[in-house]
Amino acid sequence: MKKDSSSASKTSSASKQSRRRFLQVAGLGAAATVAAPQVSRAQTATWKFQSTWPNRDIFHEFCNDFAKRINDMSGGRLKIDVLASGAVVPAFQLQDAVHAGILDGGHGVAAYWYGKNKAYALFGTGPSFGWNANSFLGWMNYGGGYDLYNELQNQILKLNIVGFVSGPMPAQPLGWFKNEVTSADAFKGLKYRTVGLAADLNRQLGAAVTILAGGEIVPALERGVIDGAEFNNPSSDLVLGFPDVSKNLMLQSYHQSGETFELIFNKAKYDALPAELKAIIKYAAESESADMSWKALDRYSKDLEAIRARGVKVTKTPDAVLKAQLDAWNKVIEEFSKDPFFKKVIDSQKAWVQRTYAYERLNEPSRDMAYDHFFKTT
């Protein structure tokens, strides 16, 4: 019996539509499979992360900026809960708390731990060889710095810590004083606050050094416990209240001509993370390093003007004092290089600076000449 042609046509059309729908659905499913990110689905974790800075300090703001990068990039799977200095432990106990797992991580500077090993300061603010903090970060990443840093933390001191350095700071001021420092002799007997190897440097100049956390400096100046102090930068100095207790700020110094922050994590917690979250922490530290340097340039320059507006006399440190600091560095390096590991780090840093700054100083034109050409009025 002959089939009706119209019926056959309808059957054929329906079959084609059915096959088309199947292929479309299958295609969508395949596309969804391909598009789905191949990441682990670890349970969301919240980590306690304390800074060594008062809540109002710009350094604590930098800490929050770093945490936000991790929180945003991880999609909330790793949440960094930022706490200010003293929330769980005092500033100078941060490393011990992270090592023990009391805290999951923290934000500070390596110089704070130099009491455990003098070489620690070399991974935050070492001798002034002619480099700056950005060059130091280059050494850490491409000159063997991280290998030495990890050797100190995990092999020599056996610390349960993973660390990253981030955030190139500009040269720190000589400091705030009751009276302007006109010569290196002014440091003889001067009660002065600093940290890290800068403490040994200033002792070489004859100062009586006191090591204090940031929030303790201004009260000590006000009470006369110390005669002079440096902390770090105009923004921090302004908010911590330095202009209230001193009217002499001296800029430029070789005691800490560059420094970086240290971001530390409990190693057991860090090692348990999936690879993509470890990568997020690393890249968050690197991206925050760039953003911090841009923000600091903006804020520090504005806040220096605000300091001047408070009646503070801002002067340049005399060259004679700078030269005395470099001579003091020679003595500090010679003394501590008796330790083989300290010497190994110093030798590595010197080799990096000797090569890289030789290139920079030959390649870069004078910024002073260009600035004076366009802006100098006298």
C-alpha positions as a Markdown table, in Angstrom:
| # | Residue | x | y | z |
|---|---|---|---|---|
| 1 | Met | 0.0 | 0.0 | 0.0 |
| 2 | Lys | 1.5 | 3.4 | -0.9 |
| 3 | Lys | 2.2 | 5.8 | 2.0 |
| 4 | Asp | 0.6 | 9.2 | 2.0 |
| 5 | Ser | 3.4 | 11.6 | 0.9 |
| 6 | Ser | 2.3 | 14.4 | 3.2 |
| 7 | Ser | 2.3 | 12.1 | 6.2 |
| 8 | Ala | 5.8 | 10.9 | 5.4 |
| 9 | Ser | 7.0 | 14.5 | 5.0 |
| 10 | Lys | 5.5 | 15.4 | 8.4 |
| 11 | Thr | 7.2 | 12.3 | 10.0 |
| 12 | Ser | 10.6 | 13.2 | 8.4 |
| 13 | Ser | 10.3 | 16.9 | 9.6 |
| 14 | Ala | 9.5 | 15.9 | 13.1 |
| 15 | Ser | 12.4 | 13.5 | 13.2 |
| 16 | Lys | 14.8 | 16.2 | 12.0 |
| 17 | Gln | 13.5 | 18.6 | 14.6 |
| 18 | Ser | 13.9 | 16.0 | 17.3 |
| 19 | Arg | 17.5 | 15.3 | 16.3 |
| 20 | Arg | 18.2 | 19.1 | 16.1 |
| 21 | Arg | 16.8 | 19.6 | 19.7 |
| 22 | Phe | 18.9 | 16.7 | 20.9 |
| 23 | Leu | 22.1 | 18.1 | 19.4 |
| 24 | Gln | 21.3 | 21.5 | 20.8 |
| 25 | Val | 20.8 | 20.2 | 24.3 |
| 26 | Ala | 23.9 | 18.0 | 24.0 |
| 27 | Gly | 25.9 | 20.9 | 22.7 |
| 28 | Leu | 24.8 | 23.1 | 25.6 |
| 29 | Gly | 25.8 | 20.4 | 28.0 |
| 30 | Ala | 29.2 | 20.0 | 26.4 |
| 31 | Ala | 29.8 | 23.7 | 26.4 |
| 32 | Ala | 28.8 | 23.9 | 30.1 |
| 33 | Thr | 31.3 | 21.1 | 30.8 |
| 34 | Val | 34.1 | 22.9 | 29.0 |
| 35 | Ala | 33.3 | 26.3 | 30.5 |
| 36 | Ala | 33.2 | 25.1 | 34.1 |
| 37 | Pro | 36.4 | 26.1 | 35.9 |
| 38 | Gln | 38.5 | 23.2 | 36.8 |
| 39 | Val | 39.1 | 24.1 | 40.5 |
| 40 | Ser | 38.7 | 22.2 | 43.7 |
| 41 | Arg | 35.6 | 22.8 | 45.7 |
| 42 | Ala | 37.2 | 23.1 | 49.1 |
| 43 | Gln | 35.0 | 24.1 | 52.0 |
| 44 | Thr | 35.0 | 27.8 | 52.8 |
| 45 | Ala | 37.5 | 28.8 | 55.4 |
| 46 | Thr | 38.0 | 32.0 | 57.5 |
| 47 | Trp | 41.4 | 32.8 | 58.7 |
| 48 | Lys | 42.4 | 35.1 | 61.5 |
| 49 | Phe | 44.9 | 37.5 | 60.2 |
| 50 | Gln | 46.4 | 40.2 | 62.6 |
| 51 | Ser | 48.5 | 43.2 | 61.6 |
| 52 | Thr | 51.2 | 44.7 | 63.8 |
| 53 | Trp | 49.7 | 48.2 | 63.3 |
| 54 | Pro | 47.1 | 50.3 | 65.0 |
| 55 | Asn | 43.7 | 50.3 | 63.3 |
| 56 | Arg | 44.1 | 54.0 | 62.3 |
| 57 | Asp | 47.5 | 53.6 | 60.7 |
| 58 | Ile | 47.8 | 53.5 | 56.9 |
| 59 | Phe | 49.8 | 50.3 | 57.3 |
| 60 | His | 46.7 | 48.6 | 58.6 |
| 61 | Glu | 44.9 | 49.9 | 55.6 |
| 62 | Phe | 47.5 | 48.3 | 53.4 |
| 63 | Cys | 46.9 | 45.0 | 55.3 |
| 64 | Asn | 43.1 | 45.3 | 54.6 |
| 65 | Asp | 43.9 | 46.0 | 50.9 |
| 66 | Phe | 45.9 | 42.7 | 50.7 |
| 67 | Ala | 43.1 | 40.7 | 52.4 |
| 68 | Lys | 40.5 | 42.1 | 50.1 |
| 69 | Arg | 42.5 | 40.9 | 47.1 |
| 70 | Ile | 42.5 | 37.3 | 48.5 |
| 71 | Asn | 38.8 | 37.5 | 49.4 |
| 72 | Asp | 37.8 | 38.8 | 46.0 |
| 73 | Met | 39.9 | 36.4 | 43.9 |
| 74 | Ser | 39.0 | 33.3 | 45.9 |
| 75 | Gly | 35.3 | 34.0 | 45.5 |
| 76 | Gly | 34.9 | 33.8 | 49.3 |
| 77 | Arg | 36.4 | 30.2 | 49.6 |
| 78 | Leu | 39.2 | 31.7 | 51.6 |
| 79 | Lys | 38.2 | 34.7 | 53.7 |
| 80 | Ile | 40.9 | 36.7 | 55.5 |
| 81 | Asp | 39.5 | 38.3 | 58.6 |
| 82 | Val | 41.8 | 41.2 | 59.5 |
| 83 | Leu | 42.4 | 42.2 | 63.1 |
| 84 | Ala | 44.4 | 45.2 | 64.3 |
| 85 | Ser | 47.5 | 45.0 | 66.5 |
| 86 | Gly | 46.8 | 43.7 | 70.0 |
| 87 | Ala | 43.4 | 42.1 | 69.0 |
| 88 | Val | 44.9 | 38.6 | 69.8 |
| 89 | Val | 48.5 | 39.2 | 70.7 |
| 90 | Pro | 50.8 | 42.3 | 71.0 |
| 91 | Ala | 52.7 | 43.3 | 67.8 |
| 92 | Phe | 56.0 | 41.8 | 68.7 |
| 93 | Gln | 54.4 | 38.4 | 69.5 |
| 94 | Leu | 52.8 | 38.1 | 66.0 |
| 95 | Gln | 55.3 | 35.6 | 64.6 |
| 96 | Asp | 55.1 | 33.3 | 67.6 |
| 97 | Ala | 51.3 | 33.3 | 67.4 |
| 98 | Val | 51.3 | 32.4 | 63.7 |
| 99 | His | 53.9 | 29.7 | 64.3 |
| 100 | Ala | 51.8 | 28.2 | 67.0 |
| 101 | Gly | 48.5 | 28.4 | 65.0 |
| 102 | Ile | 46.9 | 30.9 | 67.5 |
| 103 | Leu | 46.7 | 33.1 | 64.4 |
| 104 | Asp | 46.5 | 31.9 | 60.8 |
| 105 | Gly | 48.5 | 34.8 | 59.5 |
| 106 | Gly | 49.8 | 38.3 | 59.9 |
| 107 | His | 51.1 | 41.5 | 58.4 |
| 108 | Gly | 54.3 | 43.1 | 59.7 |
| 109 | Val | 58.0 | 43.6 | 58.9 |
| 110 | Ala | 60.8 | 41.1 | 59.1 |
| 111 | Ala | 62.9 | 43.5 | 61.2 |
| 112 | Tyr | 60.6 | 42.9 | 64.1 |
| 113 | Trp | 62.0 | 39.3 | 64.5 |
| 114 | Tyr | 65.7 | 40.1 | 64.3 |
| 115 | Gly | 66.0 | 39.3 | 68.0 |
| 116 | Lys | 65.7 | 35.7 | 67.0 |
| 117 | Asn | 68.4 | 36.0 | 64.3 |
| 118 | Lys | 70.1 | 39.2 | 63.1 |
| 119 | Ala | 69.7 | 38.1 | 59.5 |
| 120 | Tyr | 66.0 | 38.5 | 59.7 |
| 121 | Ala | 66.4 | 42.2 | 59.3 |
| 122 | Leu | 68.1 | 41.6 | 56.0 |
| 123 | Phe | 64.8 | 40.4 | 54.6 |
| 124 | Gly | 63.0 | 43.7 | 55.4 |
| 125 | Thr | 65.4 | 46.6 | 55.7 |
| 126 | Gly | 69.1 | 45.8 | 55.3 |
| 127 | Pro | 72.2 | 47.9 | 54.7 |
| 128 | Ser | 72.0 | 50.9 | 52.4 |
| 129 | Phe | 74.1 | 49.6 | 49.5 |
| 130 | Gly | 72.6 | 52.1 | 47.0 |
| 131 | Trp | 69.5 | 50.2 | 46.4 |
| 132 | Asn | 65.8 | 50.9 | 47.2 |
| 133 | Ala | 63.0 | 48.7 | 48.3 |
| 134 | Asn | 61.9 | 47.9 | 44.7 |
| 135 | Ser | 65.4 | 46.7 | 44.0 |
| 136 | Phe | 65.2 | 44.6 | 47.1 |
| 137 | Leu | 62.1 | 42.9 | 45.9 |
| 138 | Gly | 63.9 | 42.2 | 42.6 |
| 139 | Trp | 66.6 | 40.4 | 44.7 |
| 140 | Met | 64.0 | 38.5 | 46.6 |
| 141 | Asn | 62.4 | 37.2 | 43.4 |
| 142 | Tyr | 65.3 | 36.9 | 41.0 |
| 143 | Gly | 68.5 | 37.2 | 43.0 |
| 144 | Gly | 68.1 | 34.2 | 45.3 |
| 145 | Gly | 66.5 | 36.1 | 48.2 |
| 146 | Tyr | 63.5 | 33.8 | 48.7 |
| 147 | Asp | 65.8 | 30.8 | 48.9 |
| 148 | Leu | 67.8 | 32.4 | 51.7 |
| 149 | Tyr | 64.6 | 33.6 | 53.4 |
| 150 | Asn | 63.1 | 30.1 | 53.4 |
| 151 | Glu | 66.4 | 28.6 | 54.6 |
| 152 | Leu | 66.4 | 31.0 | 57.6 |
| 153 | Gln | 62.7 | 30.4 | 58.5 |
| 154 | Asn | 62.2 | 26.7 | 57.8 |
| 155 | Gln | 65.7 | 25.2 | 58.2 |
| 156 | Ile | 67.7 | 27.3 | 60.6 |
| 157 | Leu | 64.8 | 28.4 | 62.9 |
| 158 | Lys | 62.4 | 25.5 | 62.2 |
| 159 | Leu | 59.4 | 27.9 | 62.0 |
| 160 | Asn | 56.0 | 26.6 | 61.0 |
| 161 | Ile | 55.6 | 29.6 | 58.7 |
| 162 | Val | 55.3 | 30.5 | 55.0 |
| 163 | Gly | 56.1 | 34.1 | 54.2 |
| 164 | Phe | 56.0 | 36.6 | 51.3 |
| 165 | Val | 57.5 | 40.1 | 51.1 |
| 166 | Ser | 55.4 | 42.8 | 49.6 |
| 167 | Gly | 55.1 | 46.6 | 49.3 |
| 168 | Pro | 58.2 | 48.7 | 48.6 |
| 169 | Met | 58.5 | 51.5 | 51.1 |
| 170 | Pro | 60.4 | 54.7 | 50.4 |
| 171 | Ala | 63.4 | 55.7 | 52.4 |
| 172 | Gln | 62.4 | 56.4 | 56.0 |
| 173 | Pro | 63.1 | 59.8 | 57.7 |
| 174 | Leu | 65.9 | 60.3 | 60.2 |
| 175 | Gly | 63.1 | 61.1 | 62.5 |
| 176 | Trp | 61.3 | 63.5 | 64.9 |
| 177 | Phe | 63.4 | 65.4 | 67.4 |
| 178 | Lys | 63.1 | 68.0 | 70.1 |
| 179 | Asn | 66.1 | 69.8 | 68.5 |
| 180 | Glu | 67.3 | 69.7 | 65.0 |
| 181 | Val | 70.2 | 67.3 | 64.4 |
| 182 | Thr | 73.1 | 69.2 | 62.9 |
| 183 | Ser | 75.9 | 66.6 | 63.2 |
| 184 | Ala | 76.5 | 63.0 | 63.9 |
| 185 | Asp | 77.7 | 64.0 | 67.4 |
| 186 | Ala | 74.1 | 64.8 | 68.3 |
| 187 | Phe | 73.4 | 61.1 | 68.5 |
| 188 | Lys | 75.8 | 60.5 | 71.4 |
| 189 | Gly | 73.7 | 59.7 | 74.4 |
| 190 | Leu | 70.4 | 60.5 | 72.4 |
| 191 | Lys | 67.5 | 58.3 | 73.5 |
| 192 | Tyr | 66.2 | 57.1 | 70.2 |
| 193 | Arg | 63.6 | 54.7 | 68.9 |
| 194 | Thr | 64.1 | 52.5 | 65.9 |
| 195 | Val | 64.0 | 48.7 | 65.0 |
| 196 | Gly | 66.1 | 46.0 | 63.4 |
| 197 | Leu | 69.6 | 46.5 | 62.3 |
| 198 | Ala | 69.0 | 50.2 | 62.5 |
| 199 | Ala | 69.2 | 49.8 | 66.3 |
| 200 | Asp | 72.8 | 48.5 | 66.0 |
| 201 | Leu | 73.6 | 51.2 | 63.5 |
| 202 | Asn | 72.5 | 54.0 | 65.8 |
| 203 | Arg | 74.3 | 52.4 | 68.7 |
| 204 | Gln | 77.4 | 52.7 | 66.7 |
| 205 | Leu | 76.7 | 56.4 | 66.5 |
| 206 | Gly | 76.4 | 56.5 | 70.3 |
| 207 | Ala | 72.6 | 56.6 | 70.7 |
| 208 | Ala | 70.8 | 54.8 | 73.5 |
| 209 | Val | 68.3 | 52.8 | 71.4 |
| 210 | Thr | 64.8 | 51.8 | 72.5 |
| 211 | Ile | 62.8 | 49.4 | 70.4 |
| 212 | Leu | 59.0 | 50.2 | 70.5 |
| 213 | Ala | 56.0 | 49.2 | 68.5 |
| 214 | Gly | 54.4 | 51.9 | 66.4 |
| 215 | Gly | 51.5 | 52.8 | 68.8 |
| 216 | Glu | 53.9 | 53.3 | 71.7 |
| 217 | Ile | 56.3 | 55.8 | 70.2 |
| 218 | Val | 54.4 | 59.1 | 70.6 |
| 219 | Pro | 53.5 | 58.5 | 74.2 |
| 220 | Ala | 57.2 | 57.8 | 74.9 |
| 221 | Leu | 58.2 | 61.0 | 73.2 |
| 222 | Glu | 55.6 | 63.0 | 75.1 |
| 223 | Arg | 56.8 | 61.7 | 78.5 |
| 224 | Gly | 60.4 | 62.2 | 77.6 |
| 225 | Val | 61.3 | 58.5 | 77.7 |
| 226 | Ile | 62.9 | 59.1 | 74.4 |
| 227 | Asp | 64.4 | 62.2 | 72.7 |
| 228 | Gly | 63.9 | 61.3 | 69.1 |
| 229 | Ala | 62.3 | 58.6 | 67.0 |
| 230 | Glu | 61.5 | 57.4 | 63.5 |
| 231 | Phe | 58.6 | 55.3 | 62.5 |
| 232 | Asn | 58.2 | 55.3 | 58.7 |
| 233 | Asn | 56.3 | 57.9 | 56.7 |
| 234 | Pro | 54.3 | 61.1 | 56.8 |
| 235 | Ser | 50.9 | 59.4 | 56.8 |
| 236 | Ser | 51.7 | 57.1 | 59.7 |
| 237 | Asp | 53.5 | 59.9 | 61.6 |
| 238 | Leu | 50.5 | 62.3 | 61.1 |
| 239 | Val | 47.9 | 59.9 | 62.3 |
| 240 | Leu | 50.0 | 58.6 | 65.2 |
| 241 | Gly | 50.3 | 62.2 | 66.5 |
| 242 | Phe | 54.0 | 63.0 | 66.0 |
| 243 | Pro | 53.3 | 66.7 | 65.2 |
| 244 | Asp | 51.6 | 67.0 | 68.6 |
| 245 | Val | 54.9 | 66.3 | 70.5 |
| 246 | Ser | 57.6 | 67.4 | 68.1 |
| 247 | Lys | 58.2 | 70.2 | 65.6 |
| 248 | Asn | 61.3 | 69.0 | 64.0 |
| 249 | Leu | 61.1 | 66.3 | 61.2 |
| 250 | Met | 64.3 | 65.4 | 59.4 |
| 251 | Leu | 64.0 | 63.6 | 56.1 |
| 252 | Gln | 66.5 | 61.3 | 54.3 |
| 253 | Ser | 68.5 | 58.7 | 56.1 |
| 254 | Tyr | 70.5 | 55.6 | 55.4 |
| 255 | His | 69.4 | 53.7 | 58.5 |
| 256 | Gln | 66.4 | 52.3 | 56.6 |
| 257 | Ser | 66.7 | 53.5 | 53.0 |
| 258 | Gly | 64.1 | 50.9 | 51.9 |
| 259 | Glu | 61.8 | 48.4 | 53.6 |
| 260 | Thr | 59.0 | 46.0 | 52.7 |
| 261 | Phe | 56.2 | 44.4 | 54.5 |
| 262 | Glu | 56.2 | 40.7 | 55.4 |
| 263 | Leu | 53.0 | 38.6 | 55.0 |
| 264 | Ile | 53.2 | 35.4 | 57.0 |
| 265 | Phe | 50.9 | 32.3 | 57.3 |
| 266 | Asn | 50.8 | 29.2 | 59.4 |
| 267 | Lys | 52.7 | 26.7 | 57.2 |
| 268 | Ala | 50.4 | 23.7 | 58.1 |
| 269 | Lys | 47.3 | 25.7 | 57.2 |
| 270 | Tyr | 48.9 | 27.0 | 54.0 |
| 271 | Asp | 50.2 | 23.6 | 52.9 |
| 272 | Ala | 46.7 | 22.2 | 53.2 |
| 273 | Leu | 45.3 | 24.7 | 50.7 |
| 274 | Pro | 44.6 | 23.6 | 47.1 |
| 275 | Ala | 47.1 | 24.9 | 44.5 |
| 276 | Glu | 44.8 | 27.6 | 43.2 |
| 277 | Leu | 44.3 | 29.2 | 46.6 |
| 278 | Lys | 48.1 | 29.2 | 47.2 |
| 279 | Ala | 48.5 | 30.9 | 43.9 |
| 280 | Ile | 45.9 | 33.5 | 44.9 |
| 281 | Ile | 47.8 | 34.4 | 48.1 |
| 282 | Lys | 51.1 | 34.7 | 46.1 |
| 283 | Tyr | 49.5 | 36.9 | 43.4 |
| 284 | Ala | 47.6 | 39.0 | 45.9 |
| 285 | Ala | 50.9 | 39.8 | 47.6 |
| 286 | Glu | 52.4 | 40.8 | 44.3 |
| 287 | Ser | 49.5 | 42.9 | 43.1 |
| 288 | Glu | 49.2 | 44.6 | 46.5 |
| 289 | Ser | 52.9 | 45.4 | 46.3 |
| 290 | Ala | 52.3 | 47.5 | 43.2 |
| 291 | Asp | 49.1 | 49.2 | 44.4 |
| 292 | Met | 50.6 | 50.0 | 47.8 |
| 293 | Ser | 53.5 | 51.9 | 46.1 |
| 294 | Trp | 51.1 | 54.0 | 44.1 |
| 295 | Lys | 48.8 | 54.8 | 47.0 |
| 296 | Ala | 51.8 | 55.6 | 49.2 |
| 297 | Leu | 53.1 | 58.1 | 46.7 |
| 298 | Asp | 49.8 | 59.9 | 46.7 |
| 299 | Arg | 49.1 | 59.8 | 50.4 |
| 300 | Tyr | 52.6 | 60.5 | 51.7 |
| 301 | Ser | 53.1 | 63.6 | 49.6 |
| 302 | Lys | 49.7 | 65.0 | 50.7 |
| 303 | Asp | 50.3 | 64.2 | 54.4 |
| 304 | Leu | 53.8 | 65.8 | 54.3 |
| 305 | Glu | 52.0 | 69.1 | 53.3 |
| 306 | Ala | 49.5 | 68.6 | 56.2 |
| 307 | Ile | 52.5 | 68.1 | 58.6 |
| 308 | Arg | 54.0 | 71.3 | 57.5 |
| 309 | Ala | 50.7 | 73.1 | 58.0 |
| 310 | Arg | 50.8 | 72.0 | 61.6 |
| 311 | Gly | 53.9 | 74.2 | 62.2 |
| 312 | Val | 56.5 | 71.4 | 61.8 |
| 313 | Lys | 59.9 | 72.3 | 60.4 |
| 314 | Val | 60.9 | 69.8 | 57.8 |
| 315 | Thr | 64.6 | 69.7 | 56.9 |
| 316 | Lys | 67.0 | 67.5 | 55.0 |
| 317 | Thr | 69.5 | 65.4 | 57.1 |
| 318 | Pro | 73.0 | 66.9 | 56.8 |
| 319 | Asp | 75.4 | 65.0 | 54.5 |
| 320 | Ala | 77.8 | 64.6 | 57.4 |
| 321 | Val | 75.2 | 62.5 | 59.3 |
| 322 | Leu | 74.5 | 60.4 | 56.2 |
| 323 | Lys | 78.2 | 59.7 | 55.8 |
| 324 | Ala | 78.5 | 58.8 | 59.4 |
| 325 | Gln | 75.6 | 56.3 | 59.0 |
| 326 | Leu | 77.4 | 54.6 | 56.1 |
| 327 | Asp | 80.6 | 54.3 | 58.1 |
| 328 | Ala | 78.5 | 52.8 | 60.9 |
| 329 | Trp | 77.0 | 50.3 | 58.4 |
| 330 | Asn | 80.6 | 49.1 | 57.7 |
| 331 | Lys | 81.0 | 48.2 | 61.4 |
| 332 | Val | 77.6 | 46.5 | 61.7 |
| 333 | Ile | 78.2 | 44.4 | 58.7 |
| 334 | Glu | 81.7 | 43.4 | 59.8 |
| 335 | Glu | 80.5 | 42.4 | 63.3 |
| 336 | Phe | 77.4 | 40.3 | 62.2 |
| 337 | Ser | 79.1 | 38.8 | 59.2 |
| 338 | Lys | 81.0 | 36.6 | 61.7 |
| 339 | Asp | 77.9 | 34.5 | 61.4 |
| 340 | Pro | 78.2 | 32.4 | 58.2 |
| 341 | Phe | 74.5 | 32.7 | 57.2 |
| 342 | Phe | 74.4 | 36.5 | 57.7 |
| 343 | Lys | 77.5 | 36.8 | 55.5 |
| 344 | Lys | 75.9 | 34.6 | 52.9 |
| 345 | Val | 72.9 | 36.9 | 52.7 |
| 346 | Ile | 75.0 | 40.0 | 52.6 |
| 347 | Asp | 77.2 | 38.7 | 49.9 |
| 348 | Ser | 74.2 | 37.8 | 47.8 |
| 349 | Gln | 72.7 | 41.3 | 48.3 |
| 350 | Lys | 75.9 | 43.0 | 47.4 |
| 351 | Ala | 76.3 | 41.0 | 44.2 |
| 352 | Trp | 72.8 | 41.9 | 43.2 |
| 353 | Val | 73.2 | 45.7 | 43.9 |
| 354 | Gln | 76.6 | 45.9 | 42.3 |
| 355 | Arg | 75.3 | 44.5 | 39.1 |
| 356 | Thr | 71.8 | 46.0 | 38.9 |
| 357 | Tyr | 72.5 | 49.5 | 40.2 |
| 358 | Ala | 75.5 | 49.8 | 37.9 |
| 359 | Tyr | 72.9 | 49.4 | 35.1 |
| 360 | Glu | 70.3 | 51.7 | 36.7 |
| 361 | Arg | 72.7 | 54.6 | 37.3 |
| 362 | Leu | 74.1 | 54.4 | 33.8 |
| 363 | Asn | 70.7 | 54.1 | 32.2 |
| 364 | Glu | 68.5 | 56.6 | 34.1 |
| 365 | Pro | 68.8 | 60.3 | 33.5 |
| 366 | Ser | 68.8 | 62.7 | 36.5 |
| 367 | Arg | 65.3 | 63.2 | 37.9 |
| 368 | Asp | 66.5 | 66.2 | 39.8 |
| 369 | Met | 67.6 | 68.0 | 36.6 |
| 370 | Ala | 64.3 | 67.3 | 34.9 |
| 371 | Tyr | 62.3 | 68.4 | 38.0 |
| 372 | Asp | 64.3 | 71.6 | 38.4 |
| 373 | His | 63.9 | 72.4 | 34.8 |
| 374 | Phe | 60.1 | 72.5 | 35.0 |
| 375 | Phe | 59.4 | 73.4 | 38.6 |
| 376 | Lys | 62.3 | 75.2 | 40.3 |
| 377 | Thr | 61.5 | 78.8 | 40.9 |
| 378 | Thr | 64.6 | 80.1 | 42.7 |
